[in-house]
Amino acid sequence: MVEELVAAGVGLACAGTVYFLAAARVVKQYERGVVLRLGRLASAVREPGFTMIVPGIDRMRKVNMQIVTMPVPAQEGITRDNVTVRVDAVVYFKVVDAADAVVRVEDYRFAVSQMAQTSLRSIIGKSELDDLLSNREKLNQGLELMMDSPAIGWGVTVDRVEIKDVSLPETMKRSMARQAEATRDRRARVINADAELQASRKLAEAAAAMSDQPAALQLRLLQTVVAVAAEKNSTLVLPFPVELLRFLERSGLQAQAQTAQAEAAAEREGGRQPAGGAAPKGARTAEEPRPSAADGVGAEADRVLSARLEELPEAEELP
């Protein structure tokens, strides 16, 4: 009798141990346990820690509550301005309701992945190329809203969506490069023209100041000579006033005009002389040179030129 009781006690102990091992479950801190009892959802979700279920009747499924990083495969589409692009993205989401994630959707990871691809194609077709390249923050928010609306019913919330890369055709890249180069060239020309305008205004102001003081022009000429002499060359610089050239030019024109008047007067006097008579006393023949006023003007110009040259500084050979 005692042996039977001992055997029964041992059997009960073994059965209790097997039952305990079959019923014991451990839920980790980042997980939640969803229990299905005879196919129906139990009322409470098991929290992290040690828990027990009914073996053979209950079935517990653990759901990860951590944020999941899911890359979205590259999607090719046509933008609103008819440009073919290839865009890929990344989605950050997490489960907020373990029961809905188990009951309402077969595989919430696959569902989120397919929804992300569909939303990415949709956002490509609604956007222009410039928005994809420069206004990604707005597109990311639009993607997040498009994905978060249906995901709430699955017990999933989308934390954020980021567009990773936008691939363009090679022809479009070359066109954009030419456009950027033309834009930079236009800016450079505008800046250069503005600089020329400012320089011309400053030069006009300098010319007006030098016209009041003629000596300032001579000093500026000497400064230029000093600047040229600072270089290592063998150039001989001879400053020559521009006013002297203008004076000589005006003198030459006056001399030509006076010579032409004298020749015209001589021709008129020659026409009045009698054909067969002798020349009057004191009259000059055609062979004799006739003094003109140009000789006096030329002599005066020579004297002025000599006086100006004596006032000029002596030029030296530069090293």
C-alpha positions in Angstrom: 0.0 0.0 0.0 2.8 2.3 0.9 4.6 1.5 -2.3 1.5 2.4 -4.3 1.2 5.8 -2.6 4.8 6.5 -3.2 4.4 5.6 -6.9 1.3 7.7 -7.2 3.1 10.6 -5.5 6.0 10.3 -7.8 3.7 10.2 -10.8 1.8 13.2 -9.7 5.1 15.1 -9.2 6.3 14.1 -12.6 3.0 15.1 -14.1 3.1 18.4 -12.3 6.6 19.1 -13.4 5.7 18.3 -17.0 2.6 20.5 -16.7 4.6 23.3 -15.2 7.2 23.1 -17.9 4.5 23.1 -20.6 2.6 26.0 -19.1 5.5 28.3 -18.1 6.3 31.2 -20.4 8.7 34.1 -20.1 7.9 37.4 -21.9 10.9 39.7 -22.4 10.8 43.4 -21.6 10.4 44.5 -25.2 7.7 42.0 -26.0 4.0 41.5 -25.3 2.2 38.1 -25.2 -1.1 37.6 -27.0 -2.9 34.5 -25.8 -5.4 32.6 -28.0 -7.6 30.3 -25.9 -9.3 27.7 -28.1 -8.8 30.0 -31.1 -10.3 33.1 -29.4 -8.4 36.1 -28.1 -7.9 36.2 -24.4 -9.0 39.4 -22.7 -5.6 40.5 -21.4 -2.3 40.8 -23.1 0.5 39.3 -21.0 3.0 41.8 -19.7 6.8 41.2 -19.5 7.9 38.6 -17.0 6.9 35.1 -16.0 3.4 33.9 -17.0 1.5 30.7 -17.3 -0.9 29.3 -19.9 -3.0 26.2 -20.2 -1.1 23.6 -22.2 -3.0 22.3 -25.2 -5.7 24.9 -24.8 -3.9 28.2 -24.9 -1.5 29.4 -27.5 0.6 32.5 -26.9 2.2 34.6 -29.6 4.9 37.1 -28.7 5.0 40.5 -30.4 8.0 42.7 -30.6 7.3 46.2 -29.5 10.6 47.7 -30.6 11.0 50.2 -33.4 11.5 48.3 -36.7 13.8 49.8 -39.4 12.6 48.6 -42.8 14.2 49.6 -46.1 11.8 50.3 -49.0 13.0 48.8 -52.3 13.8 51.4 -55.0 10.7 52.4 -56.9 10.8 53.7 -60.5 8.2 56.2 -61.5 7.4 59.3 -63.6 7.1 62.7 -61.8 4.4 65.3 -62.5 6.8 67.1 -64.9 7.4 63.9 -66.9 10.9 62.9 -65.6 11.7 59.3 -65.0 13.3 58.8 -61.5 14.2 55.9 -59.2 13.6 56.6 -55.5 14.2 54.4 -52.4 13.3 55.1 -48.8 13.4 53.8 -45.3 10.5 53.4 -42.8 10.6 53.4 -39.0 7.6 51.9 -37.3 6.6 50.1 -34.2 3.6 48.1 -32.8 1.5 49.9 -30.3 -1.3 47.4 -29.9 -0.1 43.7 -29.9 -3.6 42.3 -30.1 -4.5 44.2 -33.2 -1.1 43.3 -34.8 -1.9 39.6 -34.3 -5.6 39.5 -35.0 -6.3 42.2 -37.7 -3.5 41.5 -40.1 -1.8 38.3 -41.1 1.8 39.7 -41.3 2.1 43.3 -40.3 5.7 43.6 -41.5 4.8 42.5 -45.0 1.7 44.7 -44.9 3.8 47.8 -43.9 6.4 47.0 -46.6 3.8 46.8 -49.4 2.0 49.9 -48.2 5.4 51.8 -48.1 6.1 50.8 -51.7 2.7 51.9 -52.9 2.8 55.2 -51.1 6.3 55.9 -52.5 5.1 55.4 -56.1 2.1 57.6 -55.4 4.2 60.4 -54.0 6.5 60.2 -56.9 3.7 60.7 -59.4 2.3 63.7 -57.4 5.6 65.6 -57.1 7.9 67.4 -59.4 11.6 66.8 -59.8 12.6 69.9 -58.0 10.5 68.9 -55.0 12.2 65.4 -54.9 15.6 67.0 -54.9 15.2 70.0 -52.6 12.0 69.7 -50.7 12.3 66.2 -49.2 11.1 67.2 -45.7 7.6 68.0 -47.0 7.6 64.7 -49.1 8.7 62.7 -46.0 5.7 64.2 -44.0 3.4 63.3 -46.9 4.6 59.7 -47.0 4.2 59.4 -43.2 0.6 60.6 -43.3 -0.2 58.3 -46.2 1.2 55.2 -44.4 0.1 56.1 -40.9 -3.6 56.2 -41.7 -4.2 52.5 -42.6 -1.5 51.3 -40.2 -3.3 52.6 -37.1 -6.0 49.9 -37.7 -3.3 47.2 -37.6 -2.0 48.3 -34.3 1.1 49.8 -35.9 2.2 53.4 -35.9 4.7 54.9 -38.4 7.4 56.9 -36.5 9.0 58.5 -39.6 9.7 58.0 -43.3 12.9 59.2 -45.0 13.7 59.3 -48.7 17.2 58.0 -49.1 18.2 58.6 -52.7 16.8 59.9 -56.0 18.5 58.4 -59.1 18.2 60.4 -62.3 19.0 59.4 -65.9 22.4 60.4 -67.2 20.9 62.8 -69.8 19.0 64.6 -67.1 22.2 64.9 -65.0 24.0 66.5 -67.9 21.2 68.9 -68.6 21.1 69.9 -64.9 24.8 70.4 -64.9 24.6 72.7 -68.0 21.8 74.6 -66.4 23.8 75.2 -63.2 26.9 76.2 -65.3 24.8 78.7 -67.3 23.4 80.2 -64.0 26.8 80.6 -62.5 28.1 82.2 -65.8 25.2 84.6 -65.7 25.9 85.6 -62.1 29.6 86.1 -63.0 28.7 88.4 -65.9 26.3 90.5 -63.8 28.9 90.9 -61.1 31.6 91.8 -63.7 29.2 94.4 -65.3 28.4 95.9 -61.9 32.2 96.2 -61.2 32.8 97.9 -64.5 29.9 100.4 -63.7 31.4 101.2 -60.3 34.9 101.5 -61.8 33.6 103.9 -64.5 31.9 106.1 -62.0 35.1 106.3 -59.9 37.2 107.1 -63.0 34.7 109.8 -64.0 35.1 111.3 -60.5 38.9 111.1 -60.7 38.9 112.7 -64.1 36.7 115.6 -62.8 39.1 116.1 -59.9 42.1 116.1 -62.2 40.6 118.5 -64.6 40.4 121.1 -61.8 44.1 120.7 -61.0 46.2 120.0 -64.2 49.3 119.2 -62.1 47.5 116.1 -60.7 47.6 114.5 -64.1 51.3 115.1 -64.3 51.8 113.6 -60.8 49.7 110.5 -61.8 51.9 110.1 -64.9 55.0 110.2 -62.7 53.4 107.5 -60.4 52.9 105.4 -63.4 56.5 105.8 -64.4 57.6 104.8 -60.9 55.4 101.7 -61.1 56.8 100.7 -64.4 60.4 101.3 -63.2 59.8 98.9 -60.3 59.7 95.9 -62.6 62.9 94.2 -63.7 63.1 95.4 -67.4 65.1 97.6 -69.7 62.3 99.8 -71.0 63.0 103.5 -71.5 60.0 105.5 -70.4 59.8 109.1 -71.8 56.8 111.1 -70.4 55.2 113.2 -73.1 52.4 115.6 -72.3 49.2 115.0 -74.3 48.5 118.7 -74.3 51.7 119.3 -76.4 50.5 116.8 -79.0 47.2 118.6 -79.2 48.9 122.0 -79.6 51.1 120.7 -82.4 48.1 119.2 -84.1 46.2 122.5 -83.9 49.3 124.4 -85.1 49.7 122.1 -88.1 46.1 122.5 -89.1 46.4 126.3 -88.9 49.5 126.3 -90.9 47.9 124.2 -93.7 44.9 126.6 -93.7 47.1 129.7 -94.0 49.2 128.0 -96.8 46.1 127.2 -98.7 44.9 130.8 -98.4 48.2 132.2 -99.5 48.3 130.0 -102.6 44.8 131.0 -103.5 45.7 134.7 -103.2 48.8 134.2 -105.4 46.7 132.5 -108.1 44.3 135.5 -108.1 47.1 138.0 -108.4 48.7 136.0 -111.2 45.5 136.2 -113.1 45.3 140.0 -112.9 48.9 140.6 -114.4 48.9 141.7 -118.1 49.9 139.0 -120.5 52.4 141.0 -122.8 53.7 143.7 -120.4 56.7 143.6 -118.2 56.4 142.8 -114.6 56.1 145.9 -112.4 59.0 147.0 -110.3 59.3 145.1 -107.1 57.0 142.2 -108.4 58.3 138.6 -107.8 58.4 136.1 -110.6 56.8 132.6 -110.3 60.1 131.0 -109.7 60.9 133.1 -106.7 59.7 131.7 -103.3 56.9 133.7 -101.8 57.0 134.2 -98.0 53.9 132.9 -96.2 52.5 133.2 -92.8 53.0 129.5 -92.2 56.8 130.1 -91.8 56.1 132.4 -88.8 53.6 130.0 -87.3 56.1 127.1 -87.7 58.9 129.1 -86.0 56.5 129.9 -83.1 55.6 126.2 -82.8 59.3 125.3 -82.7 60.0 127.8 -79.9 57.0 126.5 -77.8 58.1 122.9 -78.3 61.6 123.7 -77.3 60.3 125.5 -74.1 58.1 122.5 -73.2 60.8 120.0 -73.7 63.2 121.9 -71.5 60.5 121.8 -68.7 60.1 118.0 -69.0 62.1 115.8 -66.5 65.1 114.0 -67.8 64.5 110.3 -68.7 66.9 107.6 -67.5 67.5 104.2 -68.7 65.8 101.7 -66.3 67.8 98.7 -65.1 
